[in-house]
Amino acid sequence: MLHTEFVDLQLAIPRDRNGEFKQQTVAPYRRSNDTLEAFVIHMFQKGVTNAEIADLIERMYGHHYTPQTISNLTKVMSEQVEAFQVRPLSARYACVYLDATYIAVGIREDGSKDVLGYTIAPTESESVWKKVLQDIQDLVRKKSYYFVSGGLKGIADAILSIYPDAKYQTCCVHLQRNYFS
C-alpha cells in the first residue's frame, strides 16, 4: 500500500529469483508519497503559518488538516535541522570544498567527509558565500584553512574576507574544463 495525497494505491512489485530486478518508481520500503509533506515543509520554510498552510491544503486538495497536524509535520523537519546543527564533527579537516549548490563539505585527511553547512539562494554571489562561510566559521576555525571550489563567482573574495590567512585553490577539474572551453 502506497499512501499519496490523492489516493491509496495497492501496488504489486515484481520480484525475480536472483533479486536483480530493481524497480525505479517507488523507493524500497516506501509507504507514502512525501509530496504533501515536502509542500508543507517548503511553505513552513517560507514563513507561512500553520493555519495558512492548513487552509491552502484544504483549498488545493479538499482535505482538512488542523494547524496541529501541520505543526506535527513541520516539527519533524525542525528536529532534523536541529540534529544536523548539533552533530559531532571532526577535530580537523584537510580542506573545505565549496560546491556551487551552496554546500560546504569538510574533507578529512582519510578522505571521509562531513557536510558543514549549506544554504538555499536564488543566485550565486559573494554575499551569499560570506553567509555560508560565517555560518561554518566556528566549525572550521583552527580545523582547516584550505578551501577548494570550482571557481565560483565571488568565492575567493568571500573566503579571504572571513579567513584572511586561508589558502584557496580552484578545483583542478574545473580549471581543466575552463582551460579547454
C-alpha positions in Angstrom: 0.0 0.0 0.0 1.4 3.4 -1.0 -0.3 6.5 0.5 -0.4 9.6 -1.7 -2.1 12.9 -1.4 -4.8 11.8 -3.8 -5.5 8.1 -3.1 -4.1 4.9 -1.5 -2.6 2.7 -4.1 -2.3 -1.1 -3.9 1.0 -2.0 -5.7 2.4 -5.3 -6.7 6.1 -5.1 -7.0 7.5 -7.9 -9.2 10.4 -10.0 -7.8 12.9 -12.1 -9.6 14.6 -15.3 -8.4 18.0 -13.7 -8.3 16.9 -10.4 -6.7 18.3 -8.5 -9.6 15.1 -6.6 -10.6 15.2 -3.0 -9.3 12.1 -1.0 -9.9 12.5 2.8 -10.1 9.0 4.0 -9.3 8.9 3.8 -5.6 11.9 3.7 -3.2 12.3 0.4 -1.4 10.1 0.0 1.7 8.5 3.4 1.0 4.9 3.5 2.3 3.9 7.1 1.4 4.4 9.7 -1.2 6.0 12.7 0.5 4.8 15.3 -1.9 2.4 16.8 0.6 5.0 16.7 3.4 7.5 18.4 1.1 5.0 21.1 0.2 4.2 21.7 3.9 7.9 22.0 4.8 8.6 24.3 1.9 5.8 26.6 2.9 6.9 26.5 6.6 10.5 27.5 5.5 9.0 30.5 3.6 7.4 31.7 6.8 3.8 30.7 6.1 1.9 30.0 9.3 0.5 26.6 10.2 -3.1 27.9 10.0 -2.4 29.3 6.5 -0.8 26.1 5.3 -3.8 24.1 6.6 -6.1 26.5 4.7 -4.1 26.2 1.5 -4.1 22.3 1.7 -7.9 22.3 2.2 -8.4 24.6 -0.9 -6.0 22.6 -3.0 -6.8 19.0 -2.1 -10.2 19.2 -0.4 -8.8 17.6 2.8 -8.9 19.4 6.1 -5.8 19.4 8.2 -5.7 21.1 11.5 -2.9 23.6 12.3 -1.7 21.0 14.9 -1.3 18.4 12.2 0.7 20.9 10.1 2.8 21.6 13.2 3.5 17.9 13.7 4.7 17.7 10.1 7.0 20.7 10.4 8.2 19.5 13.8 9.9 16.6 12.1 11.8 18.9 9.8 12.7 21.2 12.7 14.1 18.3 14.7 16.2 17.1 11.7 17.6 20.6 11.3 18.4 20.8 15.0 20.1 17.4 15.0 22.2 18.5 11.9 23.3 21.6 13.7 24.5 19.9 16.9 26.0 16.7 15.4 29.6 15.9 16.4 32.2 16.8 13.8 35.8 16.0 13.1 38.5 17.9 15.1 40.3 18.7 11.8 39.7 18.9 8.1 42.4 18.8 5.4 40.3 21.2 3.4 36.8 22.6 2.9 35.2 22.1 -0.5 32.6 24.7 -1.5 30.1 23.5 -4.1 28.0 25.7 -6.4 24.9 24.4 -4.8 25.9 26.4 -1.6 27.2 23.4 0.3 30.4 23.4 2.4 31.9 20.0 2.8 34.8 19.3 5.2 37.2 16.7 3.9 39.2 14.8 6.5 42.8 13.5 5.9 41.5 10.0 5.3 39.1 11.3 2.6 35.9 11.0 4.5 33.6 14.0 4.5 31.1 16.0 6.6 28.6 18.5 5.3 29.5 21.5 7.4 26.8 23.9 6.2 24.5 24.8 3.4 22.1 27.5 2.3 19.5 28.0 -0.4 19.8 31.1 -2.5 18.4 32.1 -5.9 21.7 33.4 -7.3 25.4 32.9 -6.7 27.1 35.9 -5.2 29.9 36.9 -2.8 27.3 38.0 -0.1 25.7 34.5 -0.1 29.1 32.8 0.1 30.0 35.1 3.0 26.9 34.0 4.9 27.7 30.3 4.3 31.3 30.8 5.5 30.2 32.8 8.5 27.7 30.0 9.4 30.5 27.4 9.4 33.1 29.7 11.0 33.0 28.1 14.4 33.2 24.6 12.8 36.2 25.4 10.6 38.2 27.7 12.9 41.5 26.1 13.7 40.4 23.0 11.8 41.2 24.0 8.3 42.4 27.0 6.4 42.5 25.4 3.0 39.5 25.9 0.7 38.7 24.4 -2.7 35.9 25.3 -5.1 35.0 25.3 -8.8 35.9 28.9 -9.4 32.6 30.2 -8.2 31.5 33.8 -8.5 32.7 35.9 -5.6 34.1 32.9 -3.7 37.8 33.9 -3.4 36.9 37.3 -2.0 34.3 35.8 0.4 36.8 33.3 1.7 39.6 35.9 2.2 37.2 38.3 3.9 36.3 35.7 6.6 39.6 33.8 6.7 42.4 36.3 5.7 45.2 33.7 6.1 43.4 30.9 4.2 44.7 29.2 1.2 42.3 28.9 -1.8 42.6 26.8 -4.8 40.2 26.3 -7.8 39.4 22.6 -8.3 41.7 21.1 -10.8 38.8 19.5 -12.8 37.2 22.9 -13.1 40.5 24.6 -14.1 40.9 22.0 -16.8 37.3 22.4 -18.1 37.7 26.2 -18.2 41.1 25.9 -20.0 39.6 23.7 -22.8 36.4 25.6 -23.2 
